[in-house]
Amino acid sequence: MFCGDYVQGTIFPAPNFNPTIDAQMLGGALQGFGCDKDMLINILTQRCNAQRLMIAGAYQSMYGRDLIGDLKEKLSNHFKDVMVGLMYPPPAYDAHELWHAMKGAGTEENCLIDILASRTNGEIFQMREAYCLRKEIHTYGSREEGYADPAMAAQDAMVLWEACQQKTGEHKTMLQMILCNKSYQQLWLVFQEFQNISGQDIVDAINECYDGYFQELLVAIVLCVRDKAAYFAYRLYSAIHDFGFHNKTLIRILIARSEIDLMTIRKQYKERYGKSLFHDIKHFASGHYEKALLAICAGDAEDY
């Protein structure tokens, strides 16, 4: 799959939408000692993000309270993370996740890689505005778009090949500049030229020449250029099967891709790994957390 191919999300705008009624229902679900978690799932996973923001506005007007604040107060654990995550506009959600990944002693590198390798210029610009992350992610968001030059591709491929041979600081910078700034269409050509020049796939070359975070980031960019849905299917599979169930990664990808290409990611997941994403979530998660994830995943009967 490549640019222009049809991709599809799992969450769409709800028809006959009334934010006031939804806000009232949520208010009822969140009042008192108990909490109607099924009601929260039924409303918040069945509305698109723009509609959720309108519900939050109606909720504020009706009760004089912040809906995100009430969700944080009433819910707990991973179920809370899902419900609260759904309430952020996408750029703010990305920025929020990046900020959490970068603060504290250990940087959560997989989060940085997933977000920075896969977002468009526009998405990164909005993200930077949302949380003033200009300094931390200044290298990203300057990618050319919709432009391909075969002659330049051969030149870029030579630079990449040299960078894999030399491995100096300057060569690393050039490698990063090409992978972070050239358009996806251009990089598609560059990777083909790289194969012709070196007789080696660009991913194999990067894996041989570099290691650690830098290597993982570069490989993620290459995989996203080739097939973004396949990249996220791989990341979801890793989150579920490697080292137990990595909840943060799973939640972040399902929410972030729900209105973009999650249905396409689901198809890739099933094709590549044999079992459906729906099946694997059902196998590993439980309770209302499981219900919320499955609702976002929008599984069908054949996915059990």
VENVENKA-V735688 format. One line per field, one symbol per residue. psi: psi as a letter, one per 40 degrees, with the letter a starting at -180 (. if undefined). burial: + if it has 9 or more other C-alpha atoms within 8 Angstrom, else -. Layout:
# VENVENKA-V735688
psi = ???
burial = ???
This chain:
# VENVENKA-V735688
psi = iiheihiiaehihhifhhdddddddddddeiadahgddddddddeeiiddddddddddddddefihddddddddiiadddddddddeiiddddddddddddeiadhhgddddddddeeiiddddddddddfffdddfddiefhihfhhhdddddddddddddddddfidddddddddddddiiddddddddddddddeeiiddddddddiiaddddddddddddddgddddddddddddddhfahgddddddddddedecfdddddddddddediiddddddddiiaddddddddddfiidee.
burial = -------+++++------++-++++++-++----+---+++-+++++++-++++++-+++----++++-+++---+--+++++++++++-++++++++--++--------++++++++--+-+++++++++-+------++-+----+----++-+++++++++--+---++-++++++++++++++++++-+++----+++--+++-+++---++++++++++++++++++++-++-++-+--+++-++++++++++++++++++++++-----+++++++-----++++++++++-----+-
